[in-house]
Amino acid sequence: MAKTRSRRLNPGVAREWTHGEQALLERHYLNMTWRELQVRHFPHRTPAAIQRMAHKLGLKKRDVQMAEKLPWSGEELLLVIRHSPALKAPEIQHRFLPHRTVIAIRHVAKKFGLKAFSSERWTEPELEILRRGFPQGGIQQVKRELPHRTEDAIKFRARAEGVHYVPRGDGEKGDAWSAEELRRLEQNRHLPAEELATLFPHRPKRAVINKRHKLRWAPVQQWSETELQRLHDNLDAPLEFLCRLFPERPREGVRIKRDRQRRIVRRSSGLK
């Protein structure tokens, strides 16, 4: 009896498994190796003890291992390659490859040398910002609200969420005008520049004016004496500065008028 009591007091003797531990093992045994289970969830258990309990509970990895011997399709591999930089293996499994184990997905990612750009988990508020902002302004707009996220992390997470940037034209990157925008521009080309620009809220006013001018849809507008005097007083100023002085006129129209006025001035100087 003394020996029995001493064995029970011996810290080396295995403790009884609780219902919570068994449930934890059932939840994670397919997605982790025995060693990973020990490190993450059962630090007080040995891998052998965890394996024995799994066998006792009827949890078998053999069927899963047999399934993993099935060859991976090209589509499955592309899913892992596409989403590994942004999503962790359990999320990839849950969302895209429920028939594959987390361990198998990790092995594929490792085989291709894929690493996550950010180990920091995306919160739901961050994902809301991504889903709202990415279609409107792409990576840069999201990064303004989430400066701690890298551009690559934003790009790959957007891909994983299935959101895409819809070009609207920011005046800097030269986004192409859509057929619907061009139709709207043509139908309203007679409007004053200020009013016309309000029809394209995602494009700078200058971009709208310039586009109308390039398409030769701009109404003929004579230069007033006040405008000519203002131009004459600033003939040597850079073109960008002149465009700011004449916000209602297209860039090319300002350039042409400036060059003409310069020639007139030179010609007058030559006569003198």
N, C-alpha and C positions, 0 to 999 in steps of 0.2 A: 504494500500500500504506500509505503514511503517513496518507493521509486515512482509510482504512478503520480503522486502529488508533485514530486520534483520535476517530472516531465511536463506536467501541466504548467508549472511555473517557469519552465525553460523558455526564454524568448525565441529560441530557434524552432520551437514546435509551431506548425502551421495553424493559423487561426481559421475559424469557420468562415466560409464565404457568406456574406450577407446577401439579401435579395437585391439590394441596390447594386452590389458589385456584379452579381450575375446578369442583371439587366444591362449594366454598362458593357460587360463582355459580349453579350448578344448583339448589342448595337454596333460595336466597333471591330469585332474579330475579323470581318471580311475585308476591312479597309486598312488594316495595319498588320505588320509582321508581329510575331510574338515579342520580339525585343521592343518594338515601338509601343505595344500595349503596356509592357512593363514600365517603360520610361514615362509615358504620358499619363497612364491611368492607375497602374498597380505597382508603385515603387516598392511596396513591402512584399511583393510576390516575386517568385523567380519565373523566368520564361517557361520552365518545365511545369511548374505548378499551374500556370495559366493554361498551358496546353492540356494538362490533365482535366482541369475543370471544364474546358471547352468540349473535350471528349465525353465527359460525364453528362453534359447538357445536350449532347447530340449535335454539337456544332462542328461541321466538317468542312474543311477547306478543299478537300479532294475534288468535289464536284466543281467548285469554282476554278481550281487549277486546271481541270480538264477543259472547262469552257475557255480558259485563257489560252489554251493551245490552239484555239481557232484563229486562223490568220486575220490580221487587221486589214480592213478595206482601206482604199485610198481616201475615201471620204472621212472615215474615222480618224485616220492619221492627220488629215487636214484640220479637223476639229481640235485636236490636241495642240497642233502647231499654232493654230490661229488664236486659241484662247489661253494657252499656258502663260503667256506674259502678263495677263491681267487677272486670271482666275486661278484659284487653288484647285488641286485635284478633286477634292470632294464636291466642289461646286460644278466643275466640269462634268463629273459623273452624274450629279443630280439633274443638271439641265440638259445635257447633250448625250451622255453615254451611260444610261442607267444599267445596261447589261454588262458593262465593264467594271472591274474593281478599281478602287482608288490606287491600290498598289500598282496595278497594271498601267494605269494612266501615268503615274509617276515614272515608271520605268521607260515608257515611251518618251516622255518629256526629257528625261535624262539622256536617253539615246540620241536625241536631236540637240542636246546641249541647251535646252530652253530653261531660262530662269525668269522669275517674276521681276518686273521693274519696280514694284513696290510691294513690300510684305505687309504694309499697313492696310487693314481691312477697310473697304469702302463702306461708309455709313449710308443709311437711307437718305438723310438730307443731302449728302454729297451726290448720290445717284439722281436725286430729283433735280439738282442743279445741272448735272450732266445731260439728263434727258431733255431739259428745257433749253439749255444754252447751246448745246452742240449743234442742233439743226439750224440755229439762227446765226451763230458766229464761229463755229468750229472750235478748234483747240484753243485759240487765243482767248475767246470769250469765257470758256470754262476756266482757263488758267487764271484769269483775272479774279474769279471768285474762289478758286481753289489753288492759290499760289504754291502750296506745299506739294502738289501733284506735278510730276514731270510730264512733259509733252507726250512722251511715249506711253506713259501710264494712262493718260487721258485718251489717247488714240486707240489703244488696245481695249480699254474698258468700254469705250463707245462701240467698238466693233462687237464686243461680247454682248452689249445691251441691244444691239441691232438698231442703233440710231445713226443717222447720216447727216452730214452737213449739206444743207440746201443752198447753193450759191445764190446770193441776192445782190451782190455787188457792194463792196465796201469802198470803192474808189481808189484803193491802194493795190489790191491784188489783181484788179482787172477781171473780175468775174464776168463770164459771158452773160449777155442779155438773153433772157428766155423769149420764146415766141410770144407768150402772153404779155410780157413787158413791152415788147416792140409794138404790139398791136395797141396797147394802152397809150403808148407814147404817140403813135400816129394819130389816134383818135382825138388826142388832146393837145396836139402840137401848137394850136393857135393860142393856148393859154399863156399868160405872163409867166415868167420863169419861177417866181415865188410860188404861185399857185400850182404850176406843173410839178414842181419838186415835191409837193405834199402828197402827190399820188404815188411816189416811190420812196416811202419812209426808210427803206434800207439802203438807199443810195444817197451820196452827198449831192447837194444841189448843183455843184459844179459839174459832176459826172452826168447829170441829167441834161444840163444845158449843152455840154460838149457833144453828147450823143445826138441830140436833136440837130445840132449844127452839122455834124459829120454826115448825117443822113439827108441833109439839105431840106429839112422840114421846118427850119426856123423861119418865122415871118421876117420880112425885110424891115429893119428898124434903123432909121436914119440917126446919125450921131448929132446930138444937140450941140449948140455953141458952148454950153457949159462943159459938156463932156470933152469936146475938142480942146478947150483951154486946159482942162485938167490933164489930158493926155500930153499936151504940148509942154506943160510944166514938169512932166515926169518922164520925158522921152528916154532918158539915160537909165531909168530904173529897171531892175530885173523884171522879166515877164511875170513871174509869180506875184510880185508886188503890184504890178499893173492889173492883174486879174482880180486882186482883192479890192482895187479901186473901182472896178467895174463888175460887180458881182452878178449883174443881170445879163452880161454878155459872155458868149462862149470864148474859151481860151484862144482858139484859132482866129476868131474875129478880132480879138484884141491884138493879137500878134500882127495880123495883116494890116490893120489900121495903124499900128505903131510904125511898121516898116514903111508904109506910105508917107506918113508924116515925117519920118527921118529923111526920106529921099527929098521931100519938098524943102525941108530945112537946108539940106546940103546944096540943093540946086539954087536956093535963094542966096546962100553964102557964096556960091561960085559966081553968081551975077555981080555981087558986091565986090 
